[in-house]
Amino acid sequence: MLDPKEAVLMAVSCDAFDFASENFSKNCITGEWTNTLESAAKQFRCEWFQGDDIVRSKNLQHKHTYHIKINNSSARLIGWAIKNTIAVRLGVDPPCGMLDPKEAVLMAVSCDAFDFASENFSKNCITGEWTNTLESAAKQFRCEWFQGDDIVRSKNLQHKHTYHIKINNSSARLIGWAIKTMNAVRLGVDPPCGVLEAVLMAVSCDAFDFASANTSNDRITVEWTKTPKN
């Protein structure tokens, strides 16, 4: 159920499959929604989607979405912006903003499905640019910072696949947990350890040639232990 202007983040997972041999043309995810009575309690009912009620639906787009965390490790307020070379297929949200010292933002990068075999993607590139602001500047982004003679720093963002894993503590005790990976060169985790009730952990993997790279030792292990009561 969603109140007016409310939103929810839904996770869609897909098991690994052989892209070359399987028929996935009919793979489709459809979202359906309907208005409820104004007096209705906030409790979902399956019968809303089984009768003659007005139901609206929409096929969700085949997009791959990855999240990139942008950190301001400096001691100054900065303005940042993302540029990409193929706006038709690639999208970023948010595309720009401001970051206080030590502040961070999670940015979503989405890519429309395309034919990997026939399309030229060698020039697909996402670039992050940032610049220091005046100490007296308000926390309001300005496009002109990136159009004039101000000092602008830039960096091509790495091609990584990032997935999020939720770790829950279902016990009655405080626990400490840690992540170990067998291939630290290619695999990364953030955060790598902590104490928790629940945490969302990001697992990232650098792009690599699946046909030639040895992936037999690519493994991520979660370890946890109860902490002393005191």
N, C-alpha and C positions, 0 to 999 in steps of 0.2 A: 504494500500500500504506500502511496505517496501523497503527502499533503501538497497544496499549491506551492509552487516554486521549490519544492523539496527534490533532492536527487539521491541516487544510490549508485554505488560502484559495484558492478557485477563482474565476476571472473568467468571467462570462457576458456576451457581447457581442451586440448586436442591430443589424442594419443599419436605417437610416431607412426608413420606409414610410408610405404614405398610410393613416392611421388610419380615415378615413371610407369608403374604397372597398374595402379588403382584408378578407378573412375570416381572423381570427386566433383563432377559437374553439377550433381544434384545436392551436394552438401550445402545446407542452408539453415540459417538461424533466423527465426521470425519473432519479432516482439509484438505482442497484442496488449491493448489496453482499453478500458471502458470507464465511463463516468459512474460514480456511485451516487446514491441518494444523499442529500445533504444531511439527513438525520442518521445515516449509517455509521456504525461504530468502525474504528480502524482495525478491521479483522477481515482477512482475505477469504473469499468464497469461490470454490471451483465452479459452482453452478452459473456464475456470471458469464463464463465462457462456453457454456454448453447449451444455453437456451436461445431465445429470440432477442436477447438484449443487443443493443448496438455495440459491436466490437470493432475496433480499428486495429489494423495490423500493418507492419512494415518489415520487409526483409532487411536485416542488418548488413551493412556493407562488409565485404571481405577486405579488412584492413589488418595489417600487422602494426601493433602499437608497442613502443618501447619507452621506458622512462629513463631520463638522464638527470642526475642530481648536479646542480650548479652551485658551487660554494664560493663565497667571497672570503678568501683567506687573508685579505689585506686589512689595514687599519683605517681605510677610507670608505665612504659611501660610493658605490659605483652604479653606473647605468650599464645594462647589457642588452644585446639584441642577437637574434638568430637569423642567419640568411641561408637559403638553400638554392641550389642551382636548377631545380626542377620542381617548381611550385605546383605543377599539374598533378604530380604523383605524391610528393612529400608534403607533410604538414606538421606544424609545431604549435603547441599550446601549453603555456602562453608564449608568444613570439618575442616578448621583450619585458623589461621591468627594472626594478631598482633593488639593490641588496645592501643592507647595513653591514658593517664589519662582522665577520663570523656568521652571517646569516646565510641560509641556503634555500633553494627552491627546487621542486621536483617538476621537470618539464616532460611533457608527453610528445614523442615523435611518432607519427603515423605514416604508413606507406600503403598505397593502394596495391592490390594484387596485379601482377604483370607476368608476361611470358619471359621467364629467365633465359630461355634458349635463344630467343629471337631479338630481344631488345638490347640496346646498348646502354649500359648503366655505368660505364667507366667514369663518367663525369658527374654522377650523382654525388653530391657533397653537401654536408651541413656544416656551417661555420659559425662559431660563437665569437662575438665581438664585445669588448667591454672597455669602459673608460672611467677614469676618476672624475668626480664632480667637485665643484667648489665646496669648501667646508660650510659655507653659508647657504648652500642650495637646499631647497625643499625636496622632499622625497616624491618627486614627480618626474616621470620619464619624458625626455624630449628628443624627438627624431633628429633635430639639427646637430646634436652632439656627434652623430655619425656621418654628417654630410659636409662638415667644414674642415678646418685645419687642426682640430683638436687631436691630441695623441690618442689613437685607437689601437688597442691590442686585439689580436685575433688568433683563433686556433681551430683547426679542423677537428671536429668531434670524431672520436673513434667509432669504428664499426663493431658494436657489441650487441649481443643478444642478452636481454635482461629479463629474468623471471622473478616473481615474488612468491615466497613461501611463508605461510603463517605458522609460527611455532607457538603452541598453547601449553600452558602448565595446568594439567588437569588434576594435579595432586593437591593436597591440603598444606603443603610445605613450600616455602620459598626455595627455588632451585637456581643454581648457576649452570649456564650452558655455553658451549663453544663449538665452532664449526672447524673441521679439518678438511683440507682438499688435497688430493694426490697430484694435482697439476696446477701449482700456484702461478706458473707462467701464463696460463691461458684462462684459468677460472678465478673469479674473485667473489667475495661475499661481503655484504655490508648491512648491518654490523656483524663482526666476526664472533662476538661473544657478549655475554651480559647476564643479568639476573632478571626474572620476569614473572608476570602473569600471562601476557601474550605479547608477541612482537611480530612485525612484518619484516622479513629479511629479503634483501635483493641479491640474487645470484646472477652474475654477469659472465659472459663467455666471449672471448675475442673471436673474430671471424677466422676460419681456417679451412683448408682443403680437406674435406671429409674423405676423399678417395685416397689421399696419400698420407695423411697424419695418423698416428697411432693413438686411438682413443680408448684402448683397453684399460688403461689405468686412470681414466678420467672419472673421479668419484668424489662425492661430497658426503662426509660423515658428521652426524650430529651427536655430541656427547653431552650428558647432563649429570648433575649430582645434587643431592640435597645439601643445604647449607646448615651450619650449626644453628640451633634455636636461639642462641644469644647473639 
